[in-house]
């Protein structure tokens, strides 16, 4: 599998992030088996498909919290969380503060950026999000 195909997979996830993308849907899109896509995705991105989707959803939600006045429930539902409470638990686990505290204080948090699979290893996909 080429790096271009990995990039297509990453782009597909990004384009479908609010639709709760699945490994099977992605593998159908690129034309390889789910097992093969999973292995190659992990090998090239450095984390599993599921971890990637989770990290990107929370990171994109953090950007919305920072940049909009949208209700936390609306953001939570947009990114596939079953409730505001589930979203808050995941946000605290990922960033060490609640969405409310983040919005009020704009505490610096480390988000997971969309990787450029041609340039860098997984550790480089982290960025700091603050004002």
C-alpha positions in Angstrom: 0.0 0.0 0.0 1.4 3.4 -1.0 1.7 6.5 1.2 -0.7 8.1 -1.2 -3.3 5.5 -0.2 -2.6 6.2 3.5 -3.1 9.9 2.8 -6.4 9.1 1.1 -7.5 7.1 4.1 -6.6 10.0 6.5 -8.4 12.5 4.2 -11.5 10.2 4.1 -11.6 10.1 7.9 -11.3 13.8 8.1 -14.1 14.3 5.6 -16.4 11.9 7.5 -15.3 12.6 11.1 -18.8 13.8 12.1 -20.4 10.7 10.6 -18.7 8.3 12.9 -16.5 6.7 10.2 -15.8 3.0 10.5 -12.9 0.9 9.4 -15.1 -1.2 7.1 -16.4 2.0 5.4 -12.9 3.3 5.0 -11.6 0.0 3.6 -14.5 -0.2 1.2 -13.6 3.4 0.0 -10.0 2.6 -0.7 -10.6 -1.0 -1.9 -8.5 -3.0 0.5 -9.6 -5.4 3.3 -10.3 -3.9 6.8 -7.5 -6.0 8.3 -5.0 -4.8 5.7 -6.1 -1.2 6.0 -5.9 -1.4 9.8 -2.4 -2.8 9.8 -1.1 -0.3 7.2 -2.8 2.6 8.9 -1.3 1.7 12.2 2.1 1.1 10.7 2.2 4.5 8.9 0.3 6.8 11.2 1.6 5.3 14.5 -1.8 4.7 16.1 -4.8 2.6 15.4 -7.8 3.7 13.3 -10.0 3.9 16.4 -7.4 5.9 18.3 -7.0 8.3 15.4 -10.8 8.9 15.1 -11.1 9.5 18.8 -8.2 11.9 19.1 -9.3 13.9 16.0 -12.9 14.1 17.2 -11.8 15.5 20.6 -9.2 17.8 19.0 -11.8 19.2 16.5 -14.3 19.6 19.3 -11.7 21.6 21.3 -11.2 23.9 18.4 -15.0 24.5 18.2 -15.1 25.2 22.0 -12.3 27.8 21.5 -13.7 29.4 18.4 -17.5 29.3 18.8 -20.2 29.8 21.4 -21.9 26.5 20.5 -23.4 24.6 23.4 -21.3 21.7 24.7 -24.1 19.3 24.1 -24.3 20.4 20.4 -20.6 19.9 20.0 -20.7 16.5 21.8 -23.5 15.3 19.6 -21.8 16.6 16.4 -18.8 14.4 17.2 -20.7 11.3 18.1 -20.8 11.4 21.9 -24.0 10.0 23.4 -24.3 12.8 25.9 -22.6 15.9 27.2 -21.4 13.9 30.2 -19.7 11.3 28.0 -18.1 14.1 26.1 -16.9 15.8 29.2 -15.4 12.6 30.6 -13.5 12.0 27.3 -12.4 15.6 27.1 -11.0 15.5 30.7 -9.3 12.2 30.0 -7.7 13.7 26.8 -6.9 17.2 28.0 -7.0 17.3 31.8 -9.7 19.9 32.0 -13.4 20.2 31.4 -14.7 21.9 28.2 -16.2 24.7 30.4 -12.8 25.4 32.1 -11.1 25.3 28.7 -13.5 27.8 27.2 -13.3 30.2 30.1 -9.6 30.1 30.6 -8.3 28.9 27.3 -5.9 26.6 29.1 -3.2 25.4 26.7 -4.0 21.8 25.6 -2.2 19.5 23.3 -4.4 18.5 20.3 -3.8 15.8 17.8 -3.3 17.4 14.3 -4.1 15.8 11.0 -0.9 14.0 10.0 1.1 14.6 6.8 2.1 11.0 6.2 4.8 12.0 3.8 6.7 14.2 6.3 6.7 13.1 10.0 6.3 10.3 12.5 3.3 10.1 14.9 4.9 12.1 17.7 5.0 15.2 15.5 1.2 15.3 15.0 0.7 17.0 18.4 0.1 20.7 18.6 -0.7 23.1 21.4 -4.1 24.8 21.2 -4.5 28.1 23.1 -5.7 31.6 22.3 
